C-alpha cells in the first residue's frame, strides 16, 4: 500500500466514482483508495489498486485480505444503527494459524456513546455521533470507534483487525 494520499489524489477520486473509501492501516502508516466491487447479501467488498480488500457488514469490518495477518471472518452482532444502543455482546474473529487452519478468538464487548463530533472529509462536513466498542479476550484487548451520521451511515471508523495488522480505519469519500 502507498503512503498517505495527498489532497490531489483524493480530488482525483471524486471524479471517478461515488462509491469509494479511503483505507488507513495506522500501525503501518499506509493508506489506499478503495472502490466497491461487490455485494453478497448484506456484505459489501471493497478493493484497492494494490489488491487489498475489506468486507463490511453494516459498516463493520468482517474480513480482510492482502494485509498479512488477515481477519478471515468475524461475527459482530452490533452493526450500523445498532451501535446507537448501549450493549454487551460477544464478538468472534477467525484467523489462520501457522498450519493454515482457522483459529477462533472470542471477545466480550461493550458498546456505548462516546461523543458528538463534526468530521471534515474531502471538503465536506458531517455531523456525527461517535460510538466506542471496547472488547477483551484471553489474548487481546482493543477499542473500535465508529462515527455515525444521522441516517445511520458509518462515515468513519477505526477497527482492530489482528495482532499483526493492528487497527485499520476507513472514511467514506
Secondary structure, 3 states (H helix, E strand, C coil): CCCCCCHHHHHHHHCCCCCEEEEEEHHHCEEEEEEEEEEECCEEEEEECCCCEEEEECCEEEEEECCCCCCCEEEECCCHHHHHCCEEEEEEEEEECCCCCEEEEEEEEEEEEEEEEEEEECCEEEEEEEEEEEEECCCCEEEEEEEECCCCCEEEEEEEEECCCEEEEEEEC
